[in-house]
């Protein structure tokens, strides 16, 4: 058993554009999508507050929309955490989309910036990814790490499409034996789900590997990955355990997982039962309505998250997420994700995925 747990420093890479999430990320960072009334990053920060003490140091690796991220996080969390920000500079542009050097490079910036120095002998490392929201929270994996005598833990979950993730193979005790980044052929359906925690020795080893890797040039369409550094730990006989998530991780690049996560959070929160500006309408719980929402002659819910300043008229909406400042008139839909500032009119269709500021109408001579 570990007699005295290492001091933890937290790293959150949040630099990337979120290409899988376009067109939602044309106007905001990927972690600013809302689910059950709060942005993904706000849910994650609340989970961190439930896991780590005040003044814990948190480093955000920023890039795309960095000013928006720095202001949002500083305004809300500087009173609890000791916040630091380091910019990951883009390495090029493809089809007018900024290209960043990848997760491995982002994590390495924690050493390059001095957040976790090269001669570190006091701090372990806790990493969470801004586009993966663990419904279970962070307490479970951190508690298991502190109660164990092994070198680290990585959260894992079973996925339907392992080719989109880094995957692992395990021994009978749940210790990781192999890691492969986005395998083209089936190896395992147990995928890395975005939370990593390591002791001091393993942390130093990861940074040493990344430092050498980044000296090697890569093609413009490639990235420096974190998975090879983790596999190097396994090859060197470090004991890295798997932490099996009980519930699905919200991968905000996957619409099905995003909708499922919205359902979970709505079920677990105390949704208000009285609403202002609701006329001749029925709100089926659980559902969440933001500020200044106007609903007329409609049925909304169950499992609907509505952002701020939204108007819904003569519509039926179920199991969906609607962004801020959108308006829906005579819309019947379910299992849909509708971005900020959208205008939808006269639509009957399930599983709509509409990016920010979209205008869709089947009505002739529409005002939009």
Secondary structure, 3 states (H helix, E strand, C coil): CCCCCCEEEEEEECCCCCHHHCCHHHCCCHHHCEECCEEHHHHHHHHHHCCCCCCCEEEEEECCCHHHHHHHHHHHHCCCCEEEEEECCCCEEECCEEECCCHHHHHHHHHHCCCCCCCCCCEEEEEEECCEEECCCCHHHHHHHHCCCCCEEEEEEECCCHHHCEEEEECCCCEEEEEEECCCCCCCCEEEEEEEEECHHHHHHHHHHHHHHHCCCCCCCCCCCCHHHHHHHHHCCCCEEEEECCCCEEECCCHHHHHHHHHHHHHHCCCCCCCCCEECCEECCCEEECCCCEEECCEECCCEEECCCCEEECCEEECEEECCCCEEEEEEEECCEECCCCEEEEEECCCCEECCCCEEECCCCCCC
